[in-house]
Amino acid sequence: VTQWEIVASVERISEAYLIPVLENMLVQFPFIIRGFHSDNGSEFVNKTVAALLNKLLIQFTKSRARHTNDNGLVESKNGSVVRKQLGYTYISQRCAELINEFNRDFFNPYINFHRPCFFPVSVIDHRGKVKKSYPYEEMRTPYEKQSFFPEAENYLRPGITLKRLEAVANQMSDNQFAERMVKAHSNLFQQISRFAMRVA
């Protein structure tokens, strides 16, 4: 609905590493989470994740086997957002914490407060068929889309207000924040390459 996105990395694909990252991700969403949808990986489908979601009253659903389109939005964001920023080259799993710091402080605020997304508009043609178009005038950041809803305050987590979100969005311009993020990105990859040279 809003295309709000939180990106995080895990050192290993197991529930022991996933739970702290998942808790950290859930806190970064400004609104109340009602549902959690994952693929069929055992790192998601287990008692520990179920207990965490039950505690937060979040409904859990999972993809159907051999239905790759069930996570279509996530897969498209992996290509257009995550891979565009982090690339396709190998990064040591021990750099997960470094990447998460970058994501939390720079990347996640950028994609939610400063990067516009296309939102579909359904149009019925003369034959009665519904077609989706993506007009430029409907482009908004996830924050703008969230605050655009009537009674948007009702969907926010306790302690979060639209005023507080607006202050984050207006702290600096989109271009200023992008420049700041590019510098942080460059610094991150210098640290990763130094780490790779140490390990080699």
GROMACS elastic network, one bead per residue, 0.5 to 0.9 nm:
[ bonds ]
;  ai    aj funct       b0    kb
    1     4     6  0.81727   500
    1   119     6  0.86398   500
    1   142     6  0.87885   500
    1   145     6  0.82001   500
    1   146     6  0.83756   500
    2     5     6  0.87992   500
    2   119     6  0.86468   500
    2   141     6  0.82505   500
    2   142     6  0.50428   500
    2   143     6  0.75586   500
    2   144     6  0.85168   500
    2   145     6  0.55620   500
    2   146     6  0.57812   500
    3    73     6  0.89194   500
    3   112     6  0.81546   500
    3   117     6  0.76361   500
    3   119     6  0.87961   500
    3   141     6  0.83588   500
    3   142     6  0.55721   500
    3   145     6  0.84410   500
    4    29     6  0.78064   500
    4   111     6  0.79630   500
    4   112     6  0.58063   500
    4   141     6  0.84783   500
    4   142     6  0.51112   500
    4   143     6  0.74378   500
    4   146     6  0.84807   500
    5    29     6  0.81981   500
    5    77     6  0.87752   500
    5   108     6  0.70567   500
    5   111     6  0.71856   500
    5   112     6  0.66220   500
    5   142     6  0.81844   500
    6    25     6  0.63349   500
    6    26     6  0.85158   500
    6    28     6  0.71624   500
    6    29     6  0.74554   500
    6   103     6  0.80787   500
    6   104     6  0.82892   500
    6   107     6  0.86885   500
    6   108     6  0.56617   500
    6   109     6  0.87499   500
    6   111     6  0.85008   500
    6   112     6  0.83074   500
    7    25     6  0.77310   500
    7    82     6  0.76383   500
    7   100     6  0.80174   500
    7   103     6  0.63406   500
    7   104     6  0.80637   500
    7   107     6  0.78627   500
    7   108     6  0.64549   500
    8    21     6  0.70159   500
    8    22     6  0.83978   500
    8    24     6  0.88721   500
    8    25     6  0.71975   500
    8    96     6  0.83299   500
    8    99     6  0.76524   500
    8   100     6  0.55844   500
    8   103     6  0.65740   500
    8   104     6  0.80290   500
    8   108     6  0.89915   500
    9    12     6  0.88574   500
    9    18     6  0.88317   500
    9    21     6  0.75586   500
    9    93     6  0.87948   500
    9    96     6  0.54757   500
    9    97     6  0.76208   500
    9    99     6  0.68804   500
    9   100     6  0.61085   500
    9   103     6  0.88103   500
   10    13     6  0.66628   500
   10    14     6  0.85948   500
   10    17     6  0.62225   500
   10    18     6  0.62331   500
   10    21     6  0.68715   500
   10    93     6  0.76182   500
   10    96     6  0.58191   500
   10    97     6  0.79807   500
   10   100     6  0.85176   500
   11    14     6  0.88179   500
   11    17     6  0.65706   500
   11    18     6  0.84295   500
   11    92     6  0.86215   500
   11    94     6  0.60868   500
   11    95     6  0.75918   500
   11    96     6  0.53142   500
   11    97     6  0.77704   500
   12    15     6  0.87212   500
   12    16     6  0.85678   500
   12    17     6  0.61457   500
   12    18     6  0.78546   500
   12    93     6  0.69687   500
   12    96     6  0.89705   500
   13    16     6  0.85378   500
   13    17     6  0.69646   500
   13    18     6  0.70198   500
   13    42     6  0.89446   500
   13    43     6  0.63627   500
   14    17     6  0.56516   500
   14    18     6  0.60658   500
   14    19     6  0.87751   500
   14    42     6  0.76769   500
   14    44     6  0.84231   500
   15    19     6  0.58912   500
   15    42     6  0.79447   500
   15    44     6  0.70413   500
   15    46     6  0.78521   500
   15    48     6  0.72570   500
   15    49     6  0.74630   500
   16    19     6  0.60596   500
   16    20     6  0.78581   500
   16    43     6  0.85034   500
   16    48     6  0.87921   500
   17    20     6  0.65217   500
   17    21     6  0.70325   500
   18    21     6  0.52905   500
   18    22     6  0.58805   500
   18    23     6  0.85773   500
   18    43     6  0.71073   500
   18    44     6  0.82150   500
   18    49     6  0.86828   500
   19    22     6  0.50131   500
   19    23     6  0.61125   500
   19    24     6  0.85754   500
   19    48     6  0.77590   500
   19    49     6  0.68525   500
   19    52     6  0.81723   500
   20    23     6  0.51526   500
   20    24     6  0.62127   500
   20    25     6  0.86630   500
   21    24     6  0.50608   500
   21    25     6  0.61538   500
   21    26     6  0.87275   500
   21   100     6  0.87617   500
   22    25     6  0.50139   500
   22    26     6  0.62078   500
   22    27     6  0.87269   500
   22    49     6  0.88186   500
   23    26     6  0.52621   500
   23    27     6  0.64466   500
   23    28     6  0.89673   500
   23    52     6  0.82944   500
   24    27     6  0.53440   500
   24    28     6  0.66450   500
   25    28     6  0.52340   500
   25    29     6  0.70191   500
   25   104     6  0.88971   500
   26    29     6  0.56274   500
   26    30     6  0.87712   500
   26    33     6  0.77470   500
   27    30     6  0.75236   500
   28    31     6  0.89922   500
   28   104     6  0.82153   500
   28   108     6  0.87152   500
   29    32     6  0.75833   500
   29    33     6  0.78405   500
   29   156     6  0.88971   500
   29   157     6  0.83149   500
   30    33     6  0.89449   500
   30   155     6  0.86180   500
   30   156     6  0.57553   500
   30   157     6  0.58562   500
   30   158     6  0.89676   500
   30   160     6  0.64274   500
   30   161     6  0.85640   500
   30   165     6  0.82908   500
   31   153     6  0.88582   500
   31   154     6  0.87680   500
   31   155     6  0.54574   500
   31   158     6  0.86051   500
   31   160     6  0.79916   500
   32   155     6  0.60302   500
   32   156     6  0.57105   500
   32   157     6  0.50470   500
   32   158     6  0.84744   500
   33    36     6  0.76486   500
   33    56     6  0.84686   500
   33    57     6  0.85496   500
   33    58     6  0.64300   500
   33    59     6  0.88368   500
   33   157     6  0.85888   500
   34    56     6  0.89314   500
   34    57     6  0.73095   500
   34    59     6  0.61719   500
   34    60     6  0.89176   500
   35    53     6  0.88553   500
   35    57     6  0.86642   500
   35    58     6  0.50967   500
   35    60     6  0.58404   500
   35    61     6  0.75044   500
   36    53     6  0.80316   500
   36    58     6  0.65419   500
   36    59     6  0.60333   500
   36    61     6  0.62347   500
   36    62     6  0.82108   500
   37    59     6  0.84146   500
   37    60     6  0.59218   500
   37    62     6  0.52435   500
   37    63     6  0.72766   500
   37    71     6  0.83430   500
   38    41     6  0.79036   500
   38    44     6  0.67835   500
   38    45     6  0.82757   500
   38    60     6  0.80284   500
   38    61     6  0.66649   500
   38    63     6  0.62155   500
   38    71     6  0.77158   500
   39    42     6  0.89528   500
   39    44     6  0.75468   500
   39    45     6  0.84417   500
   39    61     6  0.87559   500
   39    62     6  0.54243   500
   39    64     6  0.78585   500
   39    65     6  0.86051   500
   39    70     6  0.83264   500
   39    71     6  0.74331   500
   40    43     6  0.84912   500
   40    44     6  0.71291   500
   40    45     6  0.65432   500
   40    62     6  0.61674   500
   40    63     6  0.61673   500
   40    64     6  0.76475   500
   40    65     6  0.73902   500
   41    44     6  0.56563   500
   41    45     6  0.62808   500
   42    46     6  0.62579   500
   43    46     6  0.67263   500
   43    49     6  0.81473   500
   44    47     6  0.89306   500
   44    48     6  0.86449   500
   44    49     6  0.61908   500
   44    50     6  0.82838   500
   44    62     6  0.88571   500
   45    48     6  0.85877   500
   45    49     6  0.69554   500
   45    50     6  0.74130   500
   45    62     6  0.81151   500
   46    49     6  0.57569   500
   46    50     6  0.62464   500
   46    51     6  0.87575   500
   47    51     6  0.59855   500
   47    52     6  0.86256   500
   48    51     6  0.51768   500
   48    52     6  0.63625   500
   48    53     6  0.87769   500
   49    52     6  0.51036   500
   49    53     6  0.62098   500
   49    54     6  0.85096   500
   50    53     6  0.52197   500
   50    54     6  0.59728   500
   50    55     6  0.85220   500
   50    60     6  0.75975   500
   51    54     6  0.50785   500
   51    55     6  0.60926   500
   51    56     6  0.87124   500
   52    55     6  0.52405   500
   52    56     6  0.65357   500
   52    57     6  0.87476   500
   52    58     6  0.86676   500
   53    56     6  0.51189   500
   53    57     6  0.60162   500
   53    58     6  0.50047   500
   53    59     6  0.70504   500
   53    60     6  0.72496   500
   54    58     6  0.59480   500
   54    59     6  0.74614   500
   54    60     6  0.86187   500
   55    58     6  0.77700   500
   62    70     6  0.86499   500
   63    66     6  0.85866   500
   63    67     6  0.70733   500
   63    68     6  0.80992   500
   63    69     6  0.88354   500
   63    70     6  0.56684   500
   63    71     6  0.71708   500
   64    67     6  0.55484   500
   64    68     6  0.82032   500
   64    70     6  0.71710   500
   65    68     6  0.80336   500
   66    69     6  0.89690   500
   67    70     6  0.58853   500
   67    71     6  0.85490   500
   68    71     6  0.64940   500
   68    72     6  0.70955   500
   69    73     6  0.83642   500
   69    75     6  0.86650   500
   70    73     6  0.83943   500
   71    74     6  0.54534   500
   71    75     6  0.62213   500
   71    76     6  0.87343   500
   72    75     6  0.51559   500
   72    76     6  0.61370   500
   72    77     6  0.86044   500
   73    76     6  0.51910   500
   73    77     6  0.61780   500
   73    78     6  0.86176   500
   74    77     6  0.51215   500
   74    78     6  0.61611   500
   74    79     6  0.88984   500
   75    78     6  0.50315   500
   75    79     6  0.66744   500
   75    80     6  0.88942   500
   76    79     6  0.53465   500
   76    80     6  0.61877   500
   76    81     6  0.82124   500
   77    80     6  0.50847   500
   77    81     6  0.52372   500
   77    82     6  0.66846   500
   77    83     6  0.85894   500
   78    81     6  0.57344   500
   78    83     6  0.59924   500
   78    84     6  0.83963   500
   79    82     6  0.61142   500
   79    83     6  0.51950   500
   79    84     6  0.67036   500
   80    83     6  0.65792   500
   80    84     6  0.59570   500
   80    85     6  0.87724   500
   81    84     6  0.53262   500
   81    85     6  0.64140   500
   81    86     6  0.87850   500
   81   111     6  0.83028   500
   82    85     6  0.53052   500
   82    86     6  0.60127   500
   82    87     6  0.76574   500
   83    86     6  0.50762   500
   83    88     6  0.63950   500
   84    87     6  0.56559   500
   84    88     6  0.86284   500
   85   107     6  0.86703   500
   85   185     6  0.83356   500
   86    89     6  0.81708   500
   86   185     6  0.88035   500
   87    90     6  0.87666   500
   88    91     6  0.87781   500
   91    94     6  0.83891   500
   91    95     6  0.70461   500
   91    96     6  0.86134   500
   91   192     6  0.74219   500
   91   193     6  0.88823   500
   91   196     6  0.83264   500
   92    95     6  0.56255   500
   92    96     6  0.77343   500
   92   192     6  0.79970   500
   92   195     6  0.85529   500
   92   196     6  0.73800   500
   93    96     6  0.56219   500
   93    97     6  0.88994   500
   94    97     6  0.72418   500
   94    98     6  0.84560   500
   95    98     6  0.52683   500
   95    99     6  0.62981   500
   95   100     6  0.86811   500
   95   191     6  0.89378   500
   95   192     6  0.67453   500
   95   195     6  0.81550   500
   96    99     6  0.51256   500
   96   100     6  0.61013   500
   96   101     6  0.87095   500
   97   100     6  0.50039   500
   97   101     6  0.62759   500
   97   102     6  0.87426   500
   98   101     6  0.52556   500
   98   102     6  0.64953   500
   98   103     6  0.87492   500
   98   188     6  0.72461   500
   98   191     6  0.84560   500
   98   192     6  0.82692   500
   99   102     6  0.50905   500
   99   103     6  0.61035   500
   99   104     6  0.86024   500
   99   188     6  0.73237   500
  100   104     6  0.59564   500
  100   105     6  0.84440   500
  101   104     6  0.52042   500
  101   105     6  0.60475   500
  101   106     6  0.81602   500
  102   105     6  0.53945   500
  102   106     6  0.55452   500
  102   107     6  0.63489   500
  102   108     6  0.85106   500
  102   181     6  0.85726   500
  102   184     6  0.71510   500
  102   185     6  0.73877   500
  102   188     6  0.72656   500
  103   106     6  0.55546   500
  103   108     6  0.53804   500
  103   109     6  0.81304   500
  104   107     6  0.64908   500
  104   108     6  0.56878   500
  104   109     6  0.72966   500
  105   108     6  0.70376   500
  105   109     6  0.69017   500
  105   110     6  0.89894   500
  105   181     6  0.89124   500
  106   109     6  0.56457   500
  106   110     6  0.60732   500
  106   111     6  0.88254   500
  106   177     6  0.81912   500
  106   178     6  0.87702   500
  106   180     6  0.79589   500
  106   181     6  0.55780   500
  106   184     6  0.75118   500
  106   185     6  0.86008   500
  107   110     6  0.50839   500
  107   111     6  0.62604   500
  107   112     6  0.86533   500
  107   181     6  0.68855   500
  107   185     6  0.87945   500
  108   111     6  0.53769   500
  108   112     6  0.61801   500
  108   113     6  0.83708   500
  109   112     6  0.53030   500
  109   113     6  0.56572   500
  109   114     6  0.73775   500
  109   168     6  0.84300   500
  109   169     6  0.84602   500
  109   177     6  0.89920   500
  110   113     6  0.54941   500
  110   115     6  0.61179   500
  110   174     6  0.79624   500
  110   177     6  0.69458   500
  110   178     6  0.70544   500
  110   181     6  0.77409   500
  111   114     6  0.58500   500
  111   116     6  0.77510   500
  111   117     6  0.89768   500
  111   141     6  0.76504   500
  111   142     6  0.78396   500
  112   115     6  0.64012   500
  112   116     6  0.82135   500
  112   141     6  0.60931   500
  112   142     6  0.51178   500
  112   143     6  0.58560   500
  112   144     6  0.88565   500
  112   169     6  0.88652   500
  113   116     6  0.82061   500
  113   141     6  0.58483   500
  113   142     6  0.65600   500
  113   143     6  0.54277   500
  113   144     6  0.76662   500
  113   165     6  0.86942   500
  113   166     6  0.89938   500
  113   168     6  0.77263   500
  113   169     6  0.53639   500
  113   170     6  0.87967   500
  113   174     6  0.81331   500
  114   141     6  0.61604   500
  114   142     6  0.85202   500
  114   143     6  0.84114   500
  114   169     6  0.72234   500
  114   173     6  0.78487   500
  114   174     6  0.50217   500
  114   175     6  0.83237   500
  114   177     6  0.76171   500
  114   178     6  0.80185   500
  115   140     6  0.80006   500
  115   141     6  0.55729   500
  115   142     6  0.80308   500
  115   174     6  0.74984   500
  115   178     6  0.89915   500
  116   139     6  0.58636   500
  116   142     6  0.72501   500
  116   144     6  0.89213   500
  117   138     6  0.86385   500
  117   139     6  0.54607   500
  117   140     6  0.55572   500
  117   141     6  0.57572   500
  117   142     6  0.72067   500
  118   134     6  0.59891   500
  118   135     6  0.75074   500
  118   136     6  0.72762   500
  118   138     6  0.66739   500
  118   140     6  0.69235   500
  118   141     6  0.87215   500
  119   133     6  0.84675   500
  119   134     6  0.59471   500
  119   135     6  0.78226   500
  119   136     6  0.88684   500
  119   138     6  0.60559   500
  119   139     6  0.61721   500
  119   140     6  0.76462   500
  120   132     6  0.58100   500
  120   133     6  0.55703   500
  120   135     6  0.75883   500
  120   138     6  0.78393   500
  121   131     6  0.82217   500
  121   132     6  0.54551   500
  121   133     6  0.53198   500
  121   134     6  0.61718   500
  121   135     6  0.75454   500
  121   138     6  0.80997   500
  122   130     6  0.62034   500
  122   131     6  0.56271   500
  122   133     6  0.64866   500
  122   134     6  0.89380   500
  123   129     6  0.81502   500
  123   130     6  0.55720   500
  123   131     6  0.52056   500
  123   132     6  0.60456   500
  123   133     6  0.72278   500
  124   127     6  0.78033   500
  124   128     6  0.55638   500
  124   129     6  0.54299   500
  124   131     6  0.61562   500
  124   132     6  0.86779   500
  125   128     6  0.53761   500
  125   129     6  0.55305   500
  125   130     6  0.65263   500
  125   131     6  0.71999   500
  126   129     6  0.74762   500
  127   130     6  0.89391   500
  134   137     6  0.86410   500
  134   138     6  0.71829   500
  134   139     6  0.81120   500
  135   138     6  0.55787   500
  135   139     6  0.72089   500
  136   139     6  0.53404   500
  137   140     6  0.83515   500
  139   145     6  0.89011   500
  140   143     6  0.78799   500
  140   144     6  0.57494   500
  140   145     6  0.59862   500
  141   144     6  0.51303   500
  141   145     6  0.62383   500
  141   146     6  0.85938   500
  142   145     6  0.50374   500
  142   146     6  0.60718   500
  142   147     6  0.86726   500
  143   146     6  0.50635   500
  143   147     6  0.62417   500
  143   148     6  0.85045   500
  143   165     6  0.76289   500
  143   166     6  0.83263   500
  143   169     6  0.78368   500
  144   147     6  0.52377   500
  144   148     6  0.59893   500
  145   148     6  0.50239   500
  145   149     6  0.69770   500
  146   149     6  0.59565   500
  146   152     6  0.66299   500
  147   150     6  0.79003   500
  147   151     6  0.85980   500
  147   152     6  0.56715   500
  147   153     6  0.79847   500
  147   162     6  0.69178   500
  147   165     6  0.89780   500
  147   166     6  0.89545   500
  148   151     6  0.89177   500
  148   152     6  0.72107   500
  149   152     6  0.51617   500
  149   153     6  0.89308   500
  150   153     6  0.84298   500
  151   154     6  0.56952   500
  151   155     6  0.76910   500
  152   155     6  0.56434   500
  152   156     6  0.71460   500
  152   162     6  0.78884   500
  153   156     6  0.54772   500
  153   157     6  0.87401   500
  153   160     6  0.85127   500
  153   161     6  0.65207   500
  153   162     6  0.64607   500
  154   157     6  0.83534   500
  156   159     6  0.82034   500
  156   160     6  0.60533   500
  156   161     6  0.68707   500
  156   162     6  0.82194   500
  157   160     6  0.55850   500
  157   161     6  0.81871   500
  158   161     6  0.81407   500
  160   163     6  0.84272   500
  160   164     6  0.66067   500
  160   165     6  0.75555   500
  161   164     6  0.51932   500
  161   165     6  0.64604   500
  161   166     6  0.86213   500
  162   165     6  0.50351   500
  162   166     6  0.59745   500
  162   167     6  0.85524   500
  163   167     6  0.62015   500
  163   168     6  0.88026   500
  164   167     6  0.51206   500
  164   168     6  0.65426   500
  164   169     6  0.88350   500
  165   168     6  0.51494   500
  165   169     6  0.62783   500
  165   170     6  0.86711   500
  166   170     6  0.60242   500
  166   171     6  0.84032   500
  167   170     6  0.52011   500
  167   171     6  0.59170   500
  168   171     6  0.52882   500
  168   172     6  0.81837   500
  169   172     6  0.70947   500
  169   173     6  0.80614   500
  169   174     6  0.86471   500
  170   173     6  0.66887   500
  170   174     6  0.88953   500
  171   177     6  0.88996   500
  172   175     6  0.81987   500
  172   176     6  0.60912   500
  172   177     6  0.62169   500
  173   176     6  0.51595   500
  173   177     6  0.62061   500
  173   178     6  0.85410   500
  174   177     6  0.52980   500
  174   178     6  0.61133   500
  174   179     6  0.87049   500
  175   179     6  0.61627   500
  175   180     6  0.85980   500
  176   179     6  0.51951   500
  176   180     6  0.62886   500
  176   181     6  0.86556   500
  177   180     6  0.50060   500
  177   181     6  0.60908   500
  177   182     6  0.86296   500
  178   182     6  0.61389   500
  178   183     6  0.87217   500
  179   182     6  0.51373   500
  179   183     6  0.64213   500
  179   184     6  0.87419   500
  180   183     6  0.53225   500
  180   184     6  0.63624   500
  180   185     6  0.86440   500
  181   185     6  0.59454   500
  181   186     6  0.85433   500
  182   186     6  0.61446   500
  182   187     6  0.85838   500
  183   186     6  0.51227   500
  183   187     6  0.62332   500
  183   188     6  0.86022   500
  184   187     6  0.50028   500
  184   188     6  0.60467   500
  184   189     6  0.87279   500
  185   188     6  0.50086   500
  185   189     6  0.63478   500
  185   190     6  0.86539   500
  186   189     6  0.53553   500
  186   190     6  0.62669   500
  186   191     6  0.87551   500
  187   190     6  0.51069   500
  187   191     6  0.63184   500
  187   192     6  0.87116   500
  188   191     6  0.51835   500
  188   192     6  0.62549   500
  188   193     6  0.87509   500
  189   193     6  0.60335   500
  189   194     6  0.84345   500
  190   193     6  0.51948   500
  190   194     6  0.61438   500
  190   195     6  0.85541   500
  191   194     6  0.50949   500
  191   195     6  0.61189   500
  191   196     6  0.86147   500
  192   195     6  0.50405   500
  192   196     6  0.61637   500
  192   197     6  0.86961   500
  193   197     6  0.61702   500
  193   198     6  0.86073   500
  194   197     6  0.51297   500
  194   198     6  0.62477   500
  194   199     6  0.87264   500
  195   198     6  0.50979   500
  195   199     6  0.62640   500
  195   200     6  0.86377   500
  196   199     6  0.51714   500
  196   200     6  0.61004   500
  197   200     6  0.50791   500
